[in-house]
Amino acid sequence: MAEEVTKNNPKSSIINNNKAVIFIGIFSFLVTTIFFGTFIIITLKQTNAPTTKIVLKQAREMGPVISLGNDILVNICSEEGMEHFLKTNIVLELDSDEKTVAEVTKRVPQIRDLIINILGSKTKENIIEKEGKDQVRSEIINSINELMTIGKVRNIYFQDFIIQ
């Protein structure tokens, strides 16, 4: 019997060692597979992700600018019927023609009158928001350009825009 025990022990220890080696091999294989699978998935997600292109706007050259002088002060109403004051200072950006600068300089009183009439026809609610200011800006530019015989006004800039 002693011989049987010694014979069985070496075989059982070899079997146990083989099971341990197989278990370690399978475990290592699974860990390696999970690692590489995760790596491949992350890599594919990064390459398939939509790329955003940053497009830089090229700044256009500013044309000559002319201030219309002192502040423009206009009475405006609100929709509730209350009277308010609008104080603004406007600068005109012109196209680059020298003749345009000369014509605008000559027509400053007409342009100021035109702006006063446009602003005076608005209500506080019409011009308090950005969209309203943009609409007034477009209206002023178009009206001034209709008045001009030489050149155009590219843009106007409100230096001050105070409603009280």
Secondary structure, 3 states (H helix, E strand, C coil): CHHHHHHHHHHHHHHHHHHHHHHHHHHHHHHHHHHHHHHHHHHHHHHHCCCCCCCCCCCCCCCCEEECCCCEEEEEECCCCCEEEEEEEEEEEECCCHHHHHHHHHCHHHHHHHHHHHHHCCEHHHHCCHHHHHHHHHHHHHHHHHHCCCCCEEEEEEEEEEEC
